[in-house]
Protein backbone atom coordinates (compact mmCIF):
# COMPACT_ATOMS: atom_id res chain seq x y z
CA UNK A 1 0.00 0.00 0.00
CA UNK A 2 1.51 3.39 -0.99
CA UNK A 3 2.63 5.55 1.90
CA UNK A 4 0.74 8.78 2.55
CA UNK A 5 2.47 12.16 2.43
CA UNK A 6 2.17 12.44 6.21
CA UNK A 7 3.77 9.01 6.66
CA UNK A 8 6.65 10.04 4.40
CA UNK A 9 7.14 13.19 6.48
CA UNK A 10 7.47 11.06 9.61
CA UNK A 11 9.67 8.44 7.95
CA UNK A 12 12.17 11.09 6.79
CA UNK A 13 12.58 12.56 10.28
CA UNK A 14 16.03 10.95 10.87
CA UNK A 15 17.46 12.95 7.96
CA UNK A 16 16.52 16.32 9.48
CA UNK A 17 19.92 16.61 11.10
CA UNK A 18 22.64 19.04 10.09
CA UNK A 19 26.24 17.79 10.04
CA UNK A 20 28.54 20.75 10.62
CA UNK A 21 31.64 19.02 9.25
CA UNK A 22 29.84 18.06 6.06
CA UNK A 23 28.35 21.56 5.79
CA UNK A 24 31.79 23.18 6.00
CA UNK A 25 33.10 20.73 3.39
CA UNK A 26 30.23 21.52 0.98
CA UNK A 27 30.82 25.24 1.48
CA UNK A 28 34.53 24.97 0.77
CA UNK A 29 34.20 22.73 -2.31
CA UNK A 30 31.92 25.40 -3.76
CA UNK A 31 33.60 28.63 -2.69
CA UNK A 32 37.19 27.60 -3.47
CA UNK A 33 36.49 26.45 -7.06
CA UNK A 34 34.36 29.55 -7.66
CA UNK A 35 37.10 31.98 -6.62
CA UNK A 36 39.79 29.88 -8.34
CA UNK A 37 37.80 29.82 -11.56
CA UNK A 38 37.18 33.56 -11.41
CA UNK A 39 40.89 34.21 -10.81
CA UNK A 40 41.82 31.81 -13.61
CA UNK A 41 39.56 33.59 -16.10
CA UNK A 42 41.07 36.91 -15.07
CA UNK A 43 44.60 35.54 -15.45
CA UNK A 44 43.97 34.25 -18.96
CA UNK A 45 42.25 37.48 -20.01
CA UNK A 46 45.20 39.48 -18.69
CA UNK A 47 47.46 37.36 -20.89
CA UNK A 48 45.32 38.19 -23.91
CA UNK A 49 43.40 34.89 -24.04
CA UNK A 50 39.89 36.33 -24.21
CA UNK A 51 38.40 32.94 -25.08
CA UNK A 52 38.69 32.24 -21.34
CA UNK A 53 35.57 34.40 -20.85
CA UNK A 54 33.55 31.23 -21.56
CA UNK A 55 34.50 30.32 -18.01
CA UNK A 56 31.53 32.41 -16.90
CA UNK A 57 29.37 29.35 -17.69
CA UNK A 58 30.80 27.05 -14.98
CA UNK A 59 31.24 30.09 -12.70
CA UNK A 60 27.55 30.86 -13.10
CA UNK A 61 26.72 27.25 -12.31
CA UNK A 62 28.72 27.52 -9.08
CA UNK A 63 26.73 30.66 -8.23
CA UNK A 64 23.67 28.41 -8.33
CA UNK A 65 25.28 25.99 -5.87
CA UNK A 66 26.20 28.88 -3.58
CA UNK A 67 22.58 30.01 -3.73
CA UNK A 68 21.43 26.53 -2.66
CA UNK A 69 23.76 26.71 0.34
CA UNK A 70 22.32 30.13 1.16
CA UNK A 71 18.85 28.62 0.67
CA UNK A 72 19.57 25.84 3.19
CA UNK A 73 20.93 28.39 5.63
CA UNK A 74 17.59 30.18 5.31
CA UNK A 75 15.82 26.97 6.30
CA UNK A 76 18.24 26.57 9.24
CA UNK A 77 19.22 23.19 7.82
CA UNK A 78 22.79 23.74 6.61
CA UNK A 79 24.46 24.03 10.04
CA UNK A 80 23.27 22.98 13.47
CA UNK A 81 23.52 26.51 14.91
CA UNK A 82 21.28 29.40 13.95
CA UNK A 83 24.05 32.01 13.99
CA UNK A 84 26.23 29.93 11.68
CA UNK A 85 23.33 29.56 9.22
CA UNK A 86 22.44 33.23 9.30
CA UNK A 87 25.94 34.68 8.96
CA UNK A 88 27.03 32.23 6.26
CA UNK A 89 23.75 32.96 4.46
CA UNK A 90 24.34 36.72 4.67
CA UNK A 91 27.89 36.37 3.35
CA UNK A 92 26.79 34.23 0.40
CA UNK A 93 23.98 36.72 -0.23
CA UNK A 94 26.67 39.23 -1.18
CA UNK A 95 27.96 36.84 -3.86
CA UNK A 96 24.50 35.91 -5.12
CA UNK A 97 23.20 39.51 -4.94
CA UNK A 98 20.35 38.31 -2.73
CA UNK A 99 19.49 39.98 0.62
CA UNK A 100 19.44 36.91 2.85
CA UNK A 101 17.04 37.96 5.61
CA UNK A 102 14.47 39.43 3.23
CA UNK A 103 14.64 36.46 0.87
CA UNK A 104 14.43 33.99 3.77
CA UNK A 105 11.07 35.39 4.88
CA UNK A 106 9.59 35.35 1.37
CA UNK A 107 10.78 31.80 0.74
CA UNK A 108 9.30 30.60 4.04
CA UNK A 109 5.94 31.97 2.87
CA UNK A 110 6.35 30.08 -0.40
CA UNK A 111 6.76 26.84 1.55
CA UNK A 112 3.81 27.64 3.79
CA UNK A 113 1.44 28.29 0.85
CA UNK A 114 2.81 26.11 -1.96
CA UNK A 115 0.01 24.46 -3.93
CA UNK A 116 -2.76 26.53 -2.31
CA UNK A 117 -4.80 28.20 -5.05
CA UNK A 118 -6.26 30.72 -2.61
CA UNK A 119 -2.84 31.88 -1.43
CA UNK A 120 -0.98 32.24 -4.72
CA UNK A 121 1.54 35.02 -5.23
CA UNK A 122 2.70 35.01 -1.61
CA UNK A 123 6.45 34.89 -1.06
CA UNK A 124 8.55 34.10 -4.13
CA UNK A 125 5.95 32.12 -6.07
CA UNK A 126 5.81 32.24 -9.84
CA UNK A 127 2.49 33.88 -10.69
CA UNK A 128 0.05 31.29 -12.00
CA UNK A 129 -3.49 31.94 -13.29
CA UNK A 130 -6.23 29.37 -13.70
CA UNK A 131 -7.89 28.86 -17.07
CA UNK A 132 -11.12 30.42 -15.81
CA UNK A 133 -9.32 33.46 -14.39
CA UNK A 134 -7.49 34.00 -17.66
CA UNK A 135 -10.66 33.69 -19.71
CA UNK A 136 -12.43 36.24 -17.52
CA UNK A 137 -9.51 38.71 -17.47
CA UNK A 138 -9.27 41.87 -19.56
CA UNK A 139 -7.19 41.93 -22.74
CA UNK A 140 -4.57 44.05 -20.97
CA UNK A 141 -4.30 41.56 -18.09
CA UNK A 142 -4.02 38.64 -20.51
CA UNK A 143 -1.32 40.44 -22.49
CA UNK A 144 0.68 41.19 -19.33
CA UNK A 145 0.40 37.57 -18.24
CA UNK A 146 1.50 36.28 -21.62
CA UNK A 147 4.52 38.59 -21.57
CA UNK A 148 5.35 37.51 -18.03
CA UNK A 149 5.17 33.87 -19.08
CA UNK A 150 7.24 34.32 -22.25
CA UNK A 151 10.56 32.39 -21.98
CA UNK A 152 12.64 35.47 -22.81
CA UNK A 153 11.05 37.33 -19.89
CA UNK A 154 10.80 34.38 -17.50
CA UNK A 155 14.35 33.11 -17.93
CA UNK A 156 16.20 36.16 -19.26
CA UNK A 157 14.85 39.62 -18.50
CA UNK A 158 13.10 38.53 -15.29
CA UNK A 159 16.14 37.02 -13.52
CA UNK A 160 18.27 40.02 -14.52
CA UNK A 161 15.66 42.40 -13.11
CA UNK A 162 15.29 40.49 -9.83
CA UNK A 163 18.98 40.05 -9.06
CA UNK A 164 20.35 43.35 -10.34
CA UNK A 165 17.47 45.73 -9.56
CA UNK A 166 14.70 44.38 -7.35
CA UNK A 167 17.06 42.84 -4.79
CA UNK A 168 18.80 46.20 -4.46
CA UNK A 169 15.56 48.08 -3.63
CA UNK A 170 12.67 45.77 -2.67
CA UNK A 171 9.93 48.23 -3.58
CA UNK A 172 7.19 45.60 -3.35
CA UNK A 173 8.04 44.87 0.29
CA UNK A 174 7.42 48.38 1.61
CA UNK A 175 4.37 47.20 3.58
CA UNK A 176 6.55 44.75 5.53
CA UNK A 177 8.31 47.47 7.52
CA UNK A 178 12.01 48.28 7.65
CA UNK A 179 13.40 44.72 7.78
CA UNK A 180 13.39 44.06 4.01
CA UNK A 181 15.04 47.42 3.40
CA UNK A 182 17.62 46.89 6.14
CA UNK A 183 18.46 43.47 4.70
CA UNK A 184 18.74 44.84 1.17
CA UNK A 185 20.77 47.91 2.12
CA UNK A 186 23.23 45.96 4.30
CA UNK A 187 23.67 43.46 1.46
CA UNK A 188 24.25 46.39 -0.91
CA UNK A 189 26.98 47.69 1.40
CA UNK A 190 28.64 44.27 1.35
CA UNK A 191 28.37 44.11 -2.44
CA UNK A 192 29.88 47.60 -2.76
CA UNK A 193 32.84 46.61 -0.58
CA UNK A 194 33.50 43.28 -2.32
CA UNK A 195 32.94 44.60 -5.83
CA UNK A 196 34.95 47.73 -5.06
CA UNK A 197 37.91 45.63 -3.93
CA UNK A 198 37.70 43.42 -7.01
CA UNK A 199 37.43 46.40 -9.36
CA UNK A 200 40.45 47.97 -7.67
CA UNK A 201 42.38 44.70 -8.17
CA UNK A 202 41.44 43.82 -11.77
CA UNK A 203 39.95 46.99 -13.26
CA UNK A 204 36.29 47.73 -13.93
CA UNK A 205 36.25 46.58 -17.56
CA UNK A 206 37.59 43.10 -16.84
CA UNK A 207 35.44 42.86 -13.72
CA UNK A 208 32.24 43.60 -15.62
CA UNK A 209 33.31 41.36 -18.50
CA UNK A 210 33.48 38.40 -16.11
CA UNK A 211 31.02 39.16 -13.33
CA UNK A 212 27.95 40.34 -15.26
CA UNK A 213 27.57 37.21 -17.45
CA UNK A 214 28.46 34.99 -14.47
CA UNK A 215 25.60 36.39 -12.40
CA UNK A 216 23.20 36.33 -15.35
CA UNK A 217 23.92 32.66 -16.02
CA UNK A 218 23.47 31.79 -12.35
CA UNK A 219 20.23 33.81 -12.11
CA UNK A 220 18.71 32.23 -15.22
CA UNK A 221 19.59 28.68 -14.15
CA UNK A 222 18.20 29.39 -10.69
CA UNK A 223 14.87 30.67 -12.03
CA UNK A 224 14.67 27.74 -14.45
CA UNK A 225 15.15 25.27 -11.60
CA UNK A 226 12.50 26.98 -9.49
CA UNK A 227 10.12 27.03 -12.46
CA UNK A 228 10.27 23.38 -13.50
CA UNK A 229 10.06 22.19 -9.90
CA UNK A 230 6.50 23.51 -9.58
CA UNK A 231 5.27 24.26 -13.11
CA UNK A 232 5.13 20.75 -14.51
CA UNK A 233 2.23 18.87 -16.09
CA UNK A 234 0.92 16.90 -13.11
CA UNK A 235 1.75 19.30 -10.32
CA UNK A 236 -0.76 19.85 -7.52
CA UNK A 237 -2.97 22.82 -6.70
CA UNK A 238 -6.08 22.86 -4.51
CA UNK A 239 -8.34 25.29 -2.72
CA UNK A 240 -7.93 26.03 0.99
CA UNK A 241 -10.64 23.60 2.14
CA UNK A 242 -8.98 20.69 0.34
CA UNK A 243 -5.37 21.80 0.69
CA UNK A 244 -3.03 19.70 2.81
CA UNK A 245 0.54 20.92 3.38
CA UNK A 246 2.28 17.53 3.21
CA UNK A 247 0.29 16.32 0.21
CA UNK A 248 0.82 19.58 -1.68
CA UNK A 249 4.53 19.46 -0.89
CA UNK A 250 5.05 15.90 -2.10
CA UNK A 251 2.74 16.00 -5.11
CA UNK A 252 3.14 19.66 -6.11
CA UNK A 253 6.94 19.56 -6.40
CA UNK A 254 8.88 17.53 -8.95
CA UNK A 255 11.74 15.09 -8.72
CA UNK A 256 13.95 16.63 -11.42
CA UNK A 257 16.11 13.69 -12.46
CA UNK A 258 19.18 15.48 -13.78
CA UNK A 259 22.55 13.89 -14.63
CA UNK A 260 24.84 13.41 -11.64
CA UNK A 261 27.08 16.41 -12.34
CA UNK A 262 24.05 18.68 -12.74
CA UNK A 263 22.58 17.38 -9.49
CA UNK A 264 25.84 18.28 -7.73
CA UNK A 265 26.00 21.77 -9.25
CA UNK A 266 22.39 22.48 -8.29
CA UNK A 267 22.82 21.17 -4.75
CA UNK A 268 20.39 18.26 -5.36
CA UNK A 269 17.53 20.76 -5.23
CA UNK A 270 15.99 18.67 -8.00
CA UNK A 271 14.84 16.32 -5.23
CA UNK A 272 12.35 19.06 -4.66
CA UNK A 273 9.38 17.02 -3.51
CA UNK A 274 11.40 15.73 -0.56
CA UNK A 275 12.73 19.21 0.17
CA UNK A 276 9.22 20.69 0.24
CA UNK A 277 7.96 17.84 2.38
CA UNK A 278 10.64 18.55 4.98
CA UNK A 279 12.65 21.73 4.45
CA UNK A 280 14.84 21.04 7.48
CA UNK A 281 16.59 18.24 5.60
CA UNK A 282 20.03 19.53 4.45
CA UNK A 283 20.63 19.30 0.70
CA UNK A 284 23.58 16.96 1.28
CA UNK A 285 21.20 14.41 2.85
CA UNK A 286 18.90 14.23 -0.17
CA UNK A 287 20.97 11.69 -2.19
CA UNK A 288 21.00 9.41 0.86
CA UNK A 289 17.22 9.54 1.02
CA UNK A 290 16.82 8.53 -2.62
CA UNK A 291 19.26 5.68 -2.12
CA UNK A 292 17.40 4.43 0.95
CA UNK A 293 13.93 5.05 -0.53
CA UNK A 294 14.16 4.67 -4.33
CA UNK A 295 10.36 4.58 -4.58
CA UNK A 296 10.43 8.38 -4.11
CA UNK A 297 11.98 8.67 -7.57
CA UNK A 298 8.65 7.79 -9.17
CA UNK A 299 6.79 10.72 -7.57
CA UNK A 300 6.72 13.82 -9.75
CA UNK A 301 9.48 12.32 -11.92
CA UNK A 302 10.71 14.80 -14.52
CA UNK A 303 13.59 14.20 -16.92
CA UNK A 304 15.72 16.91 -18.52
CA UNK A 305 13.99 16.40 -21.88
CA UNK A 306 10.52 16.45 -20.31
CA UNK A 307 11.36 19.66 -18.47
CA UNK A 308 11.85 21.57 -21.74
CA UNK A 309 8.20 20.88 -22.57
CA UNK A 310 7.15 22.58 -19.33
CA UNK A 311 7.95 25.98 -20.83
CA UNK A 312 4.66 25.98 -22.73
CA UNK A 313 2.62 25.28 -19.57
CA UNK A 314 1.08 28.50 -18.32
CA UNK A 315 -2.38 27.93 -16.83
CA UNK A 316 -3.85 25.65 -14.17
CA UNK A 317 -6.99 23.85 -15.25
CA UNK A 318 -9.18 23.17 -12.22
CA UNK A 319 -11.32 20.71 -14.20
CA UNK A 320 -8.53 18.39 -15.35
CA UNK A 321 -6.17 19.17 -12.42
CA UNK A 322 -3.24 19.77 -14.76
CA UNK A 323 -1.08 22.60 -16.04
CA UNK A 324 -1.95 23.41 -19.64
CA UNK A 325 -0.69 25.68 -22.41
CA UNK A 326 -2.51 28.74 -23.71
CA UNK A 327 -3.23 26.83 -26.90
CA UNK A 328 -4.60 23.73 -25.19
CA UNK A 329 -6.82 25.86 -22.99
CA UNK A 330 -8.07 27.59 -26.15
CA UNK A 331 -7.37 30.85 -24.37
CA UNK A 332 -7.83 34.02 -26.44
CA UNK A 333 -5.13 36.63 -26.78
Secondary structure, DSSP 8 states (H G I E B T S, - for coil): ----HHHHHHHGGGG----HHHHHHHHHHHHHHHHHHHHHHHHHHHTT-GGGGGGHHHHHHHHHHHHHHHHHHHTT-SSSSHHHHHHHHHHHHHHHT--HHHHHHHHHHHHHHTTBGGGTTSTT----EEHHHHHHS-HHHHHHHHHHHSHHIIIIIHHHIIIIIITTS-GGGGGG-SHHHHHHHHHHHHHHHHHHHHHHHH-HHHHHHHHHHHHHHHHHHHHHHHHHTTSSTT---B-TTT--HHHHHHHSS-EEE--HHHHHHTTTTTBHHHHHH-TTS-GGGHHHHHHH-GGGGGTTEEEHHHHHGGGGEEEEETTTTEEEETTTTT---
